[in-house]
Amino acid sequence: MTNDLSGKSTPSVSLRLPRAPRGLGWGVGGLIVAGLLVGQAIRVIPAGYVGVVFSAVSGVKPSPLQEGIHLVVPFVDHVTLYDARLQEVTLGKGTQSGDEEAIRARSKEGLDITADVTVNFHLNRAQAAVLHKELGRNYLETVVRPQVRSKVRDAIGQFNAADLISTERQAVEASITKSLAEVFGRNNLLLDSVLLRELRIPESVAKAIEQKQTAEQQVAVERNRLQQAEISAKRAVVEAEGEAKASVAKARGEAEALSLRGRALRENPQLIQLTVAEKLSPGIRTVMLPSDGNFLLNLESLTPATPAPAKSGQ
């Protein structure tokens, strides 16, 4: 009972809410805890990534998690994701944000060379746990970019500036690729390619190199002309010697032929009459008499003369 302002007493009313069953509260709490445990126990590795598991009890586990759904120990295992897809690092002039400036190096003779380079690589999935222990997620800054700069400078320093911008570009790329592949392999990275995008030298040096190359080309042209002239002269000498040898051989052959013919005529005098007859026939009608007198008889003296035709008017 309570008294109001007028002094009258009025009855008091109390409201009591019904109590929830004690088992329902425990059930809701259990569901919340179970949800948290399941959320911590299930880990999804996205496509193109690999997961490295660190256990608060045993440290980094040697076998990384590949793409898909995996179960881990809740609140004990922590998973770190690493991008195992192809990655690109570009060092060059006017590159995008996140990339560094072009590499400045010196050629074999000490000239300033500026190089733009792009390197493609990816993680070694099987060794992701080792990479996590030795390098961590900051491997781009601790290994990739410093090693790219170092190996590019070393490769450029092996060549002259003129060769770098003309004939030895592929050799420079090959040298960089070989050196980086060894370094990346020791750090559980796999090198895919090295693209030497551009090599720049001072303009004055470029002009001097161009003039030198032009002069060398002219010298090469003149040397080629001299070689051609020398070859032509040698060819002419060889041809002359060949003709001379041919003439000597021909003369020797004719002399030997005459010698043999003379010997045959001496041994066989009748061949003289045969030879004369061959030379005179068939224009002159002659006959060779096979007698020991060894003479020629003209048939015209034995043929009666043809009378001359009579003149008209007699």
PyMOL commands that set and color helices and strands:
alter all, ss='L'
color gray80, all
select helices_A, chain A and resi 22-41+125-134+139-156+161-164+169-186+203-267+270-280+299-301
alter helices_A, ss='H'
color red, helices_A
select strands_A, chain A and resi 2-3+9-10+42-45+49-55+59-60+68-71+77-83+87-91+103-106+112-123+189-200+286-288+296-298
alter strands_A, ss='S'
color yellow, strands_A
deselect
rebuild
show_as cartoon
